[in-house]
């Protein structure tokens, strides 16, 4: 993308945001399909109040076990977390997985750390 010299104009404020949801752990274990998660995001992300109408503003790409979302400025990372949790609930995975922010632009799906087993061994 060729950009003009850095002259600040109000119209040229099209900021592109890039978010990544890393689902490698559940995908490697075979309990989740990254392709169906990508399709879920394509169908559910709303642009201007309409779901499934991504247009040029939002793109969803699948790279092995992570989904990359590239969007124009008014798009929140929190909305991505909301949709990810909705997907997990729909596939009955909310009891085992949770969504963790591992960097300012990415989320990771991790298993819950179950503390109860270690306590029983100590007694």
N, CA, C and O atoms as a Tinker XYZ file with bonds, in Angstrom:
   492  protein
     1  N      0.856000   -1.187000    0.000000    73     2
     2  CA     0.000000    0.000000    0.000000    64     1     3
     3  C      0.887000    1.231000    0.000000    63     2     4     5
     4  O      1.649000    1.448000    0.943000    81     3
     5  N      0.797000    2.033000   -1.040000    73     3     6
     6  CA     1.587000    3.256000   -1.127000    64     5     7
     7  C      0.845000    4.379000   -0.427000    63     6     8     9
     8  O     -0.327000    4.631000   -0.708000    81     7
     9  N      1.529000    5.049000    0.483000    73     7    10
    10  CA     0.873000    6.116000    1.233000    64     9    11
    11  C      1.521000    7.448000    0.897000    63    10    12    13
    12  O      2.721000    7.524000    0.636000    81    11
    13  N      0.713000    8.492000    0.907000    73    11    14
    14  CA     1.206000    9.837000    0.627000    64    13    15
    15  C      2.090000   10.298000    1.781000    63    14    16    17
    16  O      2.042000    9.719000    2.866000    81    15
    17  N      2.896000   11.333000    1.555000    73    15    18
    18  CA     3.687000   11.879000    2.662000    64    17    19
    19  C      2.782000   12.249000    3.836000    63    18    20    21
    20  O      1.592000   12.512000    3.658000    81    19
    21  N      3.349000   12.264000    5.011000    73    19    22
    22  CA     2.559000   12.372000    6.235000    64    21    23
    23  C      1.973000   13.771000    6.434000    63    22    24    25
    24  O      2.408000   14.519000    7.310000    81    23
    25  N      0.981000   14.115000    5.607000    73    23    26
    26  CA     0.249000   15.371000    5.781000    64    25    27
    27  C     -1.029000   15.029000    6.510000    63    26    28    29
    28  O     -1.789000   14.165000    6.073000    81    27
    29  N     -1.269000   15.705000    7.620000    73    27    30
    30  CA    -2.439000   15.312000    8.405000    64    29    31
    31  C     -3.693000   15.954000    7.823000    63    30    32    33
    32  O     -3.866000   17.173000    7.847000    81    31
    33  N     -4.557000   15.094000    7.304000    73    31    34
    34  CA    -5.850000   15.550000    6.809000    64    33    35
    35  C     -6.922000   14.756000    7.533000    63    34    36    37
    36  O     -6.698000   13.606000    7.909000    81    35
    37  N     -8.059000   15.350000    7.726000    73    35    38
    38  CA    -9.142000   14.700000    8.469000    64    37    39
    39  C     -9.688000   13.487000    7.705000    63    38    40    41
    40  O    -10.031000   12.476000    8.318000    81    39
    41  N     -9.771000   13.580000    6.378000    73    39    42
    42  CA   -10.391000   12.537000    5.571000    64    41    43
    43  C     -9.560000   11.256000    5.529000    63    42    44    45
    44  O    -10.124000   10.166000    5.437000    81    43
    45  N     -8.252000   11.364000    5.592000    73    43    46
    46  CA    -7.376000   10.207000    5.444000    64    45    47
    47  C     -7.215000    9.406000    6.733000    63    46    48    49
    48  O     -6.266000    8.631000    6.846000    81    47
    49  N     -8.108000    9.567000    7.703000    73    47    50
    50  CA    -8.005000    8.870000    8.992000    64    49    51
    51  C     -8.713000    7.512000    8.922000    63    50    52    53
    52  O     -9.629000    7.250000    9.703000    81    51
    53  N     -8.293000    6.651000    7.990000    73    51    54
    54  CA    -8.827000    5.290000    7.897000    64    53    55
    55  C     -7.829000    4.366000    8.569000    63    54    56    57
    56  O     -6.943000    3.818000    7.914000    81    55
    57  N     -7.971000    4.193000    9.867000    73    55    58
    58  CA    -7.039000    3.354000   10.613000    64    57    59
    59  C     -7.438000    1.890000   10.443000    63    58    60    61
    60  O     -8.609000    1.537000   10.584000    81    59
    61  N     -6.463000    1.049000   10.142000    73    59    62
    62  CA    -6.729000   -0.380000    9.983000    64    61    63
    63  C     -6.292000   -1.100000   11.252000    63    62    64    65
    64  O     -5.158000   -0.958000   11.709000    81    63
    65  N     -7.214000   -1.873000   11.808000    73    63    66
    66  CA    -6.941000   -2.627000   13.029000    64    65    67
    67  C     -6.810000   -4.098000   12.668000    63    66    68    69
    68  O     -7.548000   -4.607000   11.824000    81    67
    69  N     -5.862000   -4.782000   13.317000    73    67    70
    70  CA    -5.652000   -6.200000   13.046000    64    69    71
    71  C     -5.674000   -6.958000   14.371000    63    70    72    73
    72  O     -4.899000   -6.663000   15.281000    81    71
    73  N     -6.566000   -7.934000   14.465000    73    71    74
    74  CA    -6.681000   -8.743000   15.676000    64    73    75
    75  C     -6.494000  -10.208000   15.319000    63    74    76    77
    76  O     -6.831000  -10.639000   14.216000    81    75
    77  N     -5.950000  -10.972000   16.269000    73    75    78
    78  CA    -5.723000  -12.400000   16.058000    64    77    79
    79  C     -6.365000  -13.167000   17.212000    63    78    80    81
    80  O     -6.207000  -12.801000   18.377000    81    79
    81  N     -7.095000  -14.238000   16.874000    73    79    82
    82  CA    -7.603000  -15.148000   17.901000    64    81    83
    83  C     -6.881000  -16.472000   17.696000    63    82    84    85
    84  O     -7.084000  -17.153000   16.691000    81    83
    85  N     -6.031000  -16.833000   18.664000    73    83    86
    86  CA    -5.219000  -18.043000   18.563000    64    85    87
    87  C     -5.983000  -19.203000   19.205000    63    86    88    89
    88  O     -6.198000  -19.214000   20.417000    81    87
    89  N     -6.389000  -20.173000   18.392000    73    87    90
    90  CA    -7.135000  -21.333000   18.909000    64    89    91
    91  C     -6.311000  -22.605000   18.780000    63    90    92    93
    92  O     -6.879000  -23.685000   18.619000    81    91
    93  N     -4.993000  -22.508000   18.846000    73    91    94
    94  CA    -4.152000  -23.667000   18.561000    64    93    95
    95  C     -4.330000  -24.808000   19.561000    63    94    96    97
    96  O     -4.344000  -25.971000   19.157000    81    95
    97  N     -4.468000  -24.506000   20.861000    73    95    98
    98  CA    -4.578000  -25.587000   21.850000    64    97    99
    99  C     -5.820000  -26.452000   21.648000    63    98   100   101
   100  O     -5.690000  -27.673000   21.551000    81    99
   101  N     -7.036000  -25.862000   21.582000    73    99   102
   102  CA    -8.210000  -26.722000   21.362000    64   101   103
   103  C     -8.248000  -27.360000   19.973000    63   102   104   105
   104  O     -8.784000  -28.458000   19.824000    81   103
   105  N     -7.698000  -26.706000   18.964000    73   103   106
   106  CA    -7.691000  -27.286000   17.615000    64   105   107
   107  C     -6.751000  -28.489000   17.564000    63   106   108   109
   108  O     -7.078000  -29.509000   16.958000    81   107
   109  N     -5.571000  -28.371000   18.206000    73   107   110
   110  CA    -4.628000  -29.493000   18.235000    64   109   111
   111  C     -5.210000  -30.697000   18.963000    63   110   112   113
   112  O     -4.926000  -31.841000   18.607000    81   111
   113  N     -6.035000  -30.435000   19.995000    73   111   114
   114  CA    -6.660000  -31.524000   20.744000    64   113   115
   115  C     -7.897000  -32.077000   20.050000    63   114   116   117
   116  O     -8.456000  -33.084000   20.484000    81   115
   117  N     -8.327000  -31.423000   18.973000    73   115   118
   118  CA    -9.448000  -31.940000   18.189000    64   117   119
   119  C    -10.822000  -31.649000   18.765000    63   118   120   121
   120  O    -11.801000  -32.249000   18.321000    81   119
   121  N    -10.935000  -30.743000   19.745000    73   119   122
   122  CA   -12.271000  -30.463000   20.301000    64   121   123
   123  C    -12.929000  -29.258000   19.627000    63   122   124   125
   124  O    -14.093000  -28.951000   19.884000    81   123
   125  N    -12.170000  -28.580000   18.762000    73   123   126
   126  CA   -12.721000  -27.395000   18.105000    64   125   127
   127  C    -12.214000  -27.324000   16.667000    63   126   128   129
   128  O    -11.074000  -27.695000   16.385000    81   127
   129  N    -13.066000  -26.845000   15.760000    73   127   130
   130  CA   -12.692000  -26.695000   14.364000    64   129   131
   131  C    -12.502000  -25.214000   14.055000    63   130   132   133
   132  O    -13.445000  -24.429000   14.164000    81   131
   133  N    -11.287000  -24.831000   13.669000    73   131   134
   134  CA   -10.987000  -23.423000   13.394000    64   133   135
   135  C    -11.775000  -22.917000   12.185000    63   134   136   137
   136  O    -12.137000  -21.742000   12.130000    81   135
   137  N    -12.038000  -23.783000   11.234000    73   135   138
   138  CA   -12.811000  -23.392000   10.047000    64   137   139
   139  C    -14.230000  -22.979000   10.391000    63   138   140   141
   140  O    -14.747000  -22.005000    9.843000    81   139
   141  N    -14.871000  -23.723000   11.308000    73   139   142
   142  CA   -16.232000  -23.357000   11.698000    64   141   143
   143  C    -16.239000  -22.069000   12.519000    63   142   144   145
   144  O    -17.204000  -21.307000   12.465000    81   143
   145  N    -15.169000  -21.820000   13.280000    73   143   146
   146  CA   -15.058000  -20.572000   14.034000    64   145   147
   147  C    -14.919000  -19.388000   13.074000    63   146   148   149
   148  O    -15.525000  -18.336000   13.277000    81   147
   149  N    -14.110000  -19.575000   12.026000    73   147   150
   150  CA   -13.949000  -18.515000   11.030000    64   149   151
   151  C    -15.276000  -18.215000   10.336000    63   150   152   153
   152  O    -15.619000  -17.051000   10.129000    81   151
   153  N    -16.021000  -19.259000    9.976000    73   151   154
   154  CA   -17.316000  -19.074000    9.321000    64   153   155
   155  C    -18.290000  -18.373000   10.261000    63   154   156   157
   156  O    -19.050000  -17.501000    9.839000    81   155
   157  N    -18.266000  -18.761000   11.553000    73   155   158
   158  CA   -19.118000  -18.131000   12.561000    64   157   159
   159  C    -18.845000  -16.626000   12.611000    63   158   160   161
   160  O    -19.777000  -15.821000   12.625000    81   159
   161  N    -17.556000  -16.250000   12.639000    73   159   162
   162  CA   -17.204000  -14.827000   12.684000    64   161   163
   163  C    -17.658000  -14.110000   11.415000    63   162   164   165
   164  O    -18.184000  -13.000000   11.485000    81   163
   165  N    -17.457000  -14.742000   10.252000    73   163   166
   166  CA   -17.905000  -14.137000    8.992000    64   165   167
   167  C    -19.399000  -13.854000    9.016000    63   166   168   169
   168  O    -19.847000  -12.796000    8.575000    81   167
   169  N    -20.173000  -14.812000    9.537000    73   167   170
   170  CA   -21.633000  -14.674000    9.552000    64   169   171
   171  C    -22.114000  -13.695000   10.612000    63   170   172   173
   172  O    -23.135000  -13.035000   10.419000    81   171
   173  N    -21.395000  -13.585000   11.733000    73   171   174
   174  CA   -21.910000  -12.835000   12.877000    64   173   175
   175  C    -21.390000  -11.418000   13.050000    63   174   176   177
   176  O    -22.057000  -10.600000   13.685000    81   175
   177  N    -20.209000  -11.098000   12.500000    73   175   178
   178  CA   -19.673000   -9.744000   12.698000    64   177   179
   179  C    -20.600000   -8.738000   12.021000    63   178   180   181
   180  O    -20.942000   -8.871000   10.846000    81   179
   181  N    -20.993000   -7.734000   12.790000    73   179   182
   182  CA   -21.899000   -6.719000   12.260000    64   181   183
   183  C    -21.107000   -5.518000   11.751000    63   182   184   185
   184  O    -20.197000   -5.028000   12.419000    81   183
   185  N    -21.466000   -5.056000   10.564000    73   183   186
   186  CA   -20.912000   -3.829000   10.003000    64   185   187
   187  C    -22.099000   -2.910000    9.725000    63   186   188   189
   188  O    -23.011000   -3.271000    8.981000    81   187
   189  N    -22.081000   -1.736000   10.317000    73   187   190
   190  CA   -23.195000   -0.779000   10.208000    64   189   191
   191  C    -24.532000   -1.408000   10.608000    63   190   192   193
   192  O    -25.557000   -1.159000    9.973000    81   191
   193  N    -24.511000   -2.215000   11.653000    73   191   194
   194  CA   -25.742000   -2.810000   12.174000    64   193   195
   195  C    -26.275000   -4.003000   11.417000    63   194   196   197
   196  O    -27.358000   -4.492000   11.739000    81   195
   197  N    -25.550000   -4.496000   10.411000    73   195   198
   198  CA   -26.016000   -5.651000    9.641000    64   197   199
   199  C    -25.009000   -6.786000    9.737000    63   198   200   201
   200  O    -23.829000   -6.601000    9.439000    81   199
   201  N    -25.470000   -7.953000   10.150000    73   199   202
   202  CA   -24.596000   -9.126000   10.278000    64   201   203
   203  C    -24.378000   -9.758000    8.901000    63   202   204   205
   204  O    -25.247000   -9.701000    8.031000    81   203
   205  N    -23.206000  -10.358000    8.725000    73   203   206
   206  CA   -22.917000  -11.073000    7.483000    64   205   207
   207  C    -22.628000  -10.169000    6.297000    63   206   208   209
   208  O    -22.525000  -10.646000    5.167000    81   207
   209  N    -22.495000   -8.869000    6.536000    73   207   210
   210  CA   -22.264000   -7.905000    5.461000    64   209   211
   211  C    -20.900000   -7.260000    5.681000    63   210   212   213
   212  O    -20.820000   -6.071000    5.986000    81   211
   213  N    -19.821000   -8.038000    5.527000    73   211   214
   214  CA   -18.495000   -7.534000    5.857000    64   213   215
   215  C    -17.990000   -6.491000    4.865000    63   214   216   217
   216  O    -17.340000   -5.525000    5.268000    81   215
   217  N    -18.275000   -6.667000    3.587000    73   215   218
   218  CA   -17.830000   -5.713000    2.577000    64   217   219
   219  C    -16.315000   -5.591000    2.561000    63   218   220   221
   220  O    -15.602000   -6.577000    2.747000    81   219
   221  N    -15.827000   -4.378000    2.338000    73   219   222
   222  CA   -14.388000   -4.135000    2.313000    64   221   223
   223  C    -13.860000   -3.723000    3.672000    63   222   224   225
   224  O    -12.648000   -3.656000    3.875000    81   223
   225  N    -14.766000   -3.445000    4.614000    73   223   226
   226  CA   -14.355000   -2.925000    5.926000    64   225   227
   227  C    -13.702000   -3.980000    6.811000    63   226   228   229
   228  O    -12.772000   -3.676000    7.558000    81   227
   229  N    -14.183000   -5.214000    6.732000    73   227   230
   230  CA   -13.696000   -6.265000    7.628000    64   229   231
   231  C    -13.317000   -7.494000    6.803000    63   230   232   233
   232  O    -14.052000   -7.896000    5.902000    81   231
   233  N    -12.150000   -8.092000    7.124000    73   231   234
   234  CA   -11.803000   -9.365000    6.484000    64   233   235
   235  C    -11.417000  -10.366000    7.555000    63   234   236   237
   236  O    -10.758000  -10.019000    8.535000    81   235
   237  N    -11.832000  -11.617000    7.363000    73   235   238
   238  CA   -11.562000  -12.688000    8.314000    64   237   239
   239  C    -10.771000  -13.762000    7.570000    63   238   240   241
   240  O    -11.237000  -14.299000    6.565000    81   239
   241  N     -9.557000  -14.075000    8.076000    73   239   242
   242  CA    -8.707000  -15.071000    7.424000    64   241   243
   243  C     -8.311000  -16.147000    8.427000    63   242   244   245
   244  O     -8.142000  -15.878000    9.616000    81   243
   245  N     -8.168000  -17.369000    7.925000    73   243   246
   246  CA    -7.771000  -18.493000    8.757000    64   245   247
   247  C     -6.338000  -18.882000    8.419000    63   246   248   249
   248  O     -6.028000  -19.162000    7.260000    81   247
   249  N     -5.450000  -18.902000    9.434000    73   247   250
   250  CA    -4.067000  -19.361000    9.255000    64   249   251
   251  C     -3.847000  -20.536000   10.197000    63   250   252   253
   252  O     -3.662000  -20.345000   11.399000    81   251
   253  N     -3.864000  -21.743000    9.661000    73   251   254
   254  CA    -3.727000  -22.963000   10.452000    64   253   255
   255  C     -4.715000  -22.977000   11.616000    63   254   256   257
   256  O     -5.883000  -23.318000   11.432000    81   255
   257  N     -4.250000  -22.605000   12.823000    73   255   258
   258  CA    -5.146000  -22.677000   13.986000    64   257   259
   259  C     -5.442000  -21.304000   14.582000    63   258   260   261
   260  O     -5.884000  -21.210000   15.727000    81   259
   261  N     -5.204000  -20.240000   13.816000    73   259   262
   262  CA    -5.551000  -18.919000   14.334000    64   261   263
   263  C     -6.341000  -18.151000   13.286000    63   262   264   265
   264  O     -6.140000  -18.323000   12.084000    81   263
   265  N     -7.244000  -17.300000   13.766000    73   263   266
   266  CA    -8.102000  -16.518000   12.889000    64   265   267
   267  C     -7.667000  -15.065000   12.988000    63   266   268   269
   268  O     -7.561000  -14.521000   14.087000    81   267
   269  N     -7.415000  -14.434000   11.846000    73   267   270
   270  CA    -6.981000  -13.040000   11.811000    64   269   271
   271  C     -8.108000  -12.169000   11.279000    63   270   272   273
   272  O     -8.668000  -12.440000   10.217000    81   271
   273  N     -8.436000  -11.124000   12.026000    73   271   274
   274  CA    -9.493000  -10.205000   11.638000    64   273   275
   275  C     -8.849000   -8.848000   11.358000    63   274   276   277
   276  O     -8.200000   -8.275000   12.233000    81   275
   277  N     -9.027000   -8.337000   10.148000    73   275   278
   278  CA    -8.514000   -7.018000    9.777000    64   277   279
   279  C     -9.726000   -6.133000    9.520000    63   278   280   281
   280  O    -10.609000   -6.489000    8.740000    81   279
   281  N     -9.765000   -4.965000   10.187000    73   279   282
   282  CA   -10.959000   -4.125000   10.099000    64   281   283
   283  C    -10.604000   -2.650000   10.042000    63   282   284   285
   284  O     -9.534000   -2.238000   10.490000    81   283
   285  N    -11.514000   -1.858000    9.484000    73   283   286
   286  CA   -11.367000   -0.401000    9.506000    64   285   287
   287  C    -11.754000    0.102000   10.895000    63   286   288   289
   288  O    -12.436000   -0.587000   11.654000    81   287
   289  N    -11.302000    1.324000   11.210000    73   287   290
   290  CA   -11.267000    1.865000   12.562000    64   289   291
   291  C    -12.407000    1.555000   13.539000    63   290   292   293
   292  O    -12.085000    1.046000   14.612000    81   291
   293  N    -13.684000    1.797000   13.297000    73   291   294
   294  CA   -14.597000    1.538000   14.426000    64   293   295
   295  C    -14.872000    0.043000   14.613000    63   294   296   297
   296  O    -15.912000   -0.463000   14.190000    81   295
   297  N    -13.927000   -0.655000   15.251000    73   295   298
   298  CA   -14.081000   -2.095000   15.523000    64   297   299
   299  C    -13.359000   -2.389000   16.827000    63   298   300   301
   300  O    -12.163000   -2.124000   16.951000    81   299
   301  N    -14.082000   -2.938000   17.805000    73   299   302
   302  CA   -13.452000   -3.142000   19.111000    64   301   303
   303  C    -13.000000   -4.583000   19.304000    63   302   304   305
   304  O    -13.625000   -5.527000   18.820000    81   303
   305  N    -11.906000   -4.719000   20.018000    73   303   306
   306  CA   -11.376000   -6.035000   20.357000    64   305   307
   307  C    -12.350000   -6.745000   21.290000    63   306   308   309
   308  O    -12.492000   -7.966000   21.239000    81   307
   309  N    -13.015000   -5.978000   22.137000    73   307   310
   310  CA   -13.995000   -6.516000   23.080000    64   309   311
   311  C    -15.140000   -7.223000   22.349000    63   310   312   313
   312  O    -15.635000   -8.249000   22.815000    81   311
   313  N    -15.561000   -6.673000   21.202000    73   311   314
   314  CA   -16.620000   -7.282000   20.398000    64   313   315
   315  C    -16.179000   -8.652000   19.902000    63   314   316   317
   316  O    -16.980000   -9.582000   19.811000    81   315
   317  N    -14.888000   -8.763000   19.583000    73   315   318
   318  CA   -14.332000  -10.036000   19.142000    64   317   319
   319  C    -14.381000  -11.066000   20.269000    63   318   320   321
   320  O    -14.685000  -12.236000   20.034000    81   319
   321  N    -14.080000  -10.625000   21.497000    73   319   322
   322  CA   -14.144000  -11.513000   22.653000    64   321   323
   323  C    -15.580000  -11.972000   22.876000    63   322   324   325
   324  O    -15.825000  -13.146000   23.154000    81   323
   325  N    -16.526000  -11.045000   22.755000    73   323   326
   326  CA   -17.953000  -11.361000   22.904000    64   325   327
   327  C    -18.371000  -12.437000   21.909000    63   326   328   329
   328  O    -19.032000  -13.406000   22.282000    81   327
   329  N    -17.990000  -12.270000   20.648000    73   327   330
   330  CA   -18.351000  -13.254000   19.618000    64   329   331
   331  C    -17.668000  -14.596000   19.843000    63   330   332   333
   332  O    -18.261000  -15.647000   19.596000    81   331
   333  N    -16.422000  -14.565000   20.311000    73   331   334
   334  CA   -15.689000  -15.806000   20.584000    64   333   335
   335  C    -16.373000  -16.587000   21.702000    63   334   336   337
   336  O    -16.527000  -17.805000   21.613000    81   335
   337  N    -16.787000  -15.871000   22.768000    73   335   338
   338  CA   -17.473000  -16.530000   23.878000    64   337   339
   339  C    -18.820000  -17.086000   23.428000    63   338   340   341
   340  O    -19.250000  -18.140000   23.899000    81   339
   341  N    -19.488000  -16.376000   22.515000    73   339   342
   342  CA   -20.763000  -16.830000   21.970000    64   341   343
   343  C    -20.574000  -18.130000   21.180000    63   342   344   345
   344  O    -21.398000  -19.041000   21.260000    81   343
   345  N    -19.481000  -18.203000   20.418000    73   343   346
   346  CA   -19.164000  -19.410000   19.653000    64   345   347
   347  C    -18.901000  -20.587000   20.598000    63   346   348   349
   348  O    -19.398000  -21.691000   20.376000    81   347
   349  N    -18.111000  -20.342000   21.660000    73   347   350
   350  CA   -17.789000  -21.406000   22.614000    64   349   351
   351  C    -19.053000  -21.921000   23.292000    63   350   352   353
   352  O    -19.206000  -23.126000   23.493000    81   351
   353  N    -19.960000  -21.008000   23.643000    73   351   354
   354  CA   -21.209000  -21.392000   24.293000    64   353   355
   355  C    -22.059000  -22.247000   23.355000    63   354   356   357
   356  O    -22.643000  -23.249000   23.769000    81   355
   357  N    -22.122000  -21.838000   22.083000    73   355   358
   358  CA   -22.917000  -22.556000   21.087000    64   357   359
   359  C    -22.423000  -23.986000   20.902000    63   358   360   361
   360  O    -23.221000  -24.890000   20.657000    81   359
   361  N    -21.108000  -24.198000   21.018000    73   359   362
   362  CA   -20.523000  -25.523000   20.846000    64   361   363
   363  C    -20.239000  -26.221000   22.176000    63   362   364   365
   364  O    -19.467000  -27.179000   22.214000    81   363
   365  N    -20.847000  -25.760000   23.257000    73   363   366
   366  CA   -20.687000  -26.319000   24.609000    64   365   367
   367  C    -19.228000  -26.463000   25.035000    63   366   368   369
   368  O    -18.841000  -27.476000   25.617000    81   367
   369  N    -18.424000  -25.447000   24.742000    73   367   370
   370  CA   -17.012000  -25.472000   25.118000    64   369   371
   371  C    -16.694000  -24.465000   26.220000    63   370   372   373
   372  O    -15.549000  -24.387000   26.666000    81   371
   373  N    -17.688000  -23.691000   26.667000    73   371   374
   374  CA   -17.452000  -22.646000   27.663000    64   373   375
   375  C    -17.008000  -23.226000   29.008000    63   374   376   377
   376  O    -16.387000  -22.518000   29.801000    81   375
   377  N    -17.312000  -24.496000   29.281000    73   375   378
   378  CA   -16.928000  -25.105000   30.560000    64   377   379
   379  C    -15.442000  -25.454000   30.610000    63   378   380   381
   380  O    -14.880000  -25.615000   31.693000    81   379
   381  N    -14.797000  -25.571000   29.434000    73   379   382
   382  CA   -13.403000  -25.986000   29.394000    64   381   383
   383  C    -12.446000  -24.903000   28.912000    63   382   384   385
   384  O    -11.269000  -24.902000   29.271000    81   383
   385  N    -12.959000  -23.976000   28.094000    73   383   386
   386  CA   -12.088000  -22.969000   27.492000    64   385   387
   387  C    -12.473000  -21.572000   27.949000    63   386   388   389
   388  O    -13.641000  -21.296000   28.223000    81   387
   389  N    -11.482000  -20.696000   28.028000    73   387   390
   390  CA   -11.777000  -19.286000   28.219000    64   389   391
   391  C    -10.883000  -18.441000   27.324000    63   390   392   393
   392  O     -9.853000  -18.903000   26.831000    81   391
   393  N    -11.300000  -17.186000   27.122000    73   391   394
   394  CA   -10.639000  -16.296000   26.190000    64   393   395
   395  C     -9.711000  -15.379000   26.974000    63   394   396   397
   396  O    -10.161000  -14.623000   27.834000    81   395
   397  N     -8.416000  -15.443000   26.677000    73   395   398
   398  CA    -7.399000  -14.665000   27.390000    64   397   399
   399  C     -6.750000  -13.688000   26.408000    63   398   400   401
   400  O     -6.413000  -14.061000   25.284000    81   399
   401  N     -6.576000  -12.432000   26.841000    73   399   402
   402  CA    -5.855000  -11.467000   26.019000    64   401   403
   403  C     -4.363000  -11.669000   26.271000    63   402   404   405
   404  O     -3.864000  -11.357000   27.352000    81   403
   405  N     -3.646000  -12.197000   25.259000    73   403   406
   406  CA    -2.216000  -12.429000   25.470000    64   405   407
   407  C     -1.366000  -11.274000   24.943000    63   406   408   409
   408  O     -0.165000  -11.230000   25.211000    81   407
   409  N     -1.954000  -10.351000   24.207000    73   407   410
   410  CA    -1.270000   -9.123000   23.796000    64   409   411
   411  C     -2.346000   -8.085000   23.478000    63   410   412   413
   412  O     -3.523000   -8.436000   23.392000    81   411
   413  N     -1.972000   -6.815000   23.301000    73   411   414
   414  CA    -2.997000   -5.798000   23.036000    64   413   415
   415  C     -3.793000   -6.012000   21.742000    63   414   416   417
   416  O     -4.850000   -5.405000   21.569000    81   415
   417  N     -3.309000   -6.855000   20.841000    73   415   418
   418  CA    -4.055000   -7.082000   19.596000    64   417   419
   419  C     -4.440000   -8.538000   19.383000    63   418   420   421
   420  O     -4.851000   -8.903000   18.281000    81   419
   421  N     -4.316000   -9.385000   20.413000    73   419   422
   422  CA    -4.679000  -10.778000   20.185000    64   421   423
   423  C     -5.294000  -11.433000   21.415000    63   422   424   425
   424  O     -5.046000  -11.047000   22.557000    81   423
   425  N     -6.101000  -12.436000   21.125000    73   423   426
   426  CA    -6.707000  -13.284000   22.155000    64   425   427
   427  C     -6.208000  -14.705000   21.966000    63   426   428   429
   428  O     -5.792000  -15.090000   20.873000    81   427
   429  N     -6.254000  -15.481000   23.042000    73   427   430
   430  CA    -5.893000  -16.888000   22.964000    64   429   431
   431  C     -6.950000  -17.689000   23.707000    63   430   432   433
   432  O     -7.436000  -17.269000   24.757000    81   431
   433  N     -7.301000  -18.846000   23.155000    73   431   434
   434  CA    -8.229000  -19.743000   23.839000    64   433   435
   435  C     -7.400000  -20.705000   24.672000    63   434   436   437
   436  O     -6.550000  -21.426000   24.148000    81   435
   437  N     -7.654000  -20.710000   25.979000    73   435   438
   438  CA    -6.901000  -21.583000   26.880000    64   437   439
   439  C     -7.859000  -22.427000   27.709000    63   438   440   441
   440  O     -9.028000  -22.087000   27.896000    81   439
   441  N     -7.320000  -23.542000   28.200000    73   439   442
   442  CA    -8.087000  -24.385000   29.113000    64   441   443
   443  C     -8.063000  -23.775000   30.507000    63   442   444   445
   444  O     -7.108000  -23.091000   30.876000    81   443
   445  N     -9.119000  -24.024000   31.283000    73   443   446
   446  CA    -9.117000  -23.601000   32.676000    64   445   447
   447  C     -8.103000  -24.442000   33.439000    63   446   448   449
   448  O     -7.981000  -25.645000   33.209000    81   447
   449  N     -7.377000  -23.798000   34.350000    73   447   450
   450  CA    -6.452000  -24.532000   35.217000    64   449   451
   451  C     -7.279000  -25.075000   36.382000    63   450   452   453
   452  O     -7.829000  -24.299000   37.163000    81   451
   453  N     -7.370000  -26.381000   36.505000    73   451   454
   454  CA    -8.187000  -26.980000   37.559000    64   453   455
   455  C     -7.309000  -27.227000   38.773000    63   454   456   457
   456  O     -6.403000  -28.058000   38.741000    81   455
   457  N     -7.591000  -26.488000   39.855000    73   455   458
   458  CA    -6.763000  -26.543000   41.062000    64   457   459
   459  C     -7.160000  -27.705000   41.978000    63   458   460   461
   460  O     -6.337000  -28.156000   42.775000    81   459
   461  N     -8.380000  -28.191000   41.888000    73   459   462
   462  CA    -8.901000  -29.199000   42.807000    64   461   463
   463  C     -8.094000  -30.489000   42.846000    63   462   464   465
   464  O     -7.948000  -31.084000   43.913000    81   463
   465  N     -7.570000  -30.933000   41.714000    73   463   466
   466  CA    -6.831000  -32.191000   41.653000    64   465   467
   467  C     -5.551000  -32.133000   42.486000    63   466   468   469
   468  O     -5.218000  -33.101000   43.168000    81   467
   469  N     -4.843000  -31.033000   42.441000    73   467   470
   470  CA    -3.584000  -30.908000   43.181000    64   469   471
   471  C     -3.832000  -30.909000   44.694000    63   470   472   473
   472  O     -3.046000  -31.474000   45.454000    81   471
   473  N     -4.923000  -30.275000   45.124000    73   471   474
   474  CA    -5.230000  -30.224000   46.556000    64   473   475
   475  C     -5.521000  -31.612000   47.122000    63   474   476   477
   476  O     -5.118000  -31.920000   48.244000    81   475
   477  N     -6.209000  -32.441000   46.364000    73   475   478
   478  CA    -6.550000  -33.784000   46.846000    64   477   479
   479  C     -5.312000  -34.657000   47.022000    63   478   480   481
   480  O     -5.265000  -35.495000   47.922000    81   479
   481  N     -4.319000  -34.468000   46.174000    73   479   482
   482  CA    -3.093000  -35.271000   46.268000    64   481   483
   483  C     -2.287000  -34.946000   47.527000    63   482   484   485
   484  O     -1.625000  -35.821000   48.085000    81   483
   485  N     -2.343000  -33.689000   47.972000    73   483   486
   486  CA    -1.539000  -33.268000   49.126000    64   485   487
   487  C     -2.045000  -33.854000   50.440000    63   486   488   489
   488  O     -1.265000  -34.071000   51.367000    81   487
   489  N     -3.338000  -34.109000   50.520000    73   487   490
   490  CA    -3.907000  -34.558000   51.813000    64   489   491
   491  C     -3.573000  -35.986000   52.159000    63   490   492
   492  O     -3.986000  -36.480000   53.209000    81   491
